[in-house]
């Protein structure tokens, strides 16, 4: 099994005043870039391996937040020694 290696990294957010919450909040506009390193198991077979995960997130505007969303994702990774 593969393991996460280190923290999830994100593109630096913007610090902006939110009138509804009456405080400064960190936010992203239009796009969000996330990066995560992981360690391949020494027992992993060489060749193309499917890597699957799920991103759980919530989006808000100035008046409402949508419920938590779950977005599955997958990537085909080539394992080489």
Buried (B, 14 or more C-beta within 10 A) or exposed (E): EEEEEEEEEEEEEEEEEEEEEEEEEEEEEEEEEEEEEEEBEEEBEEEEBEEEEEEEEEEEEEEEEEEEEEEEEEEEBEBEE
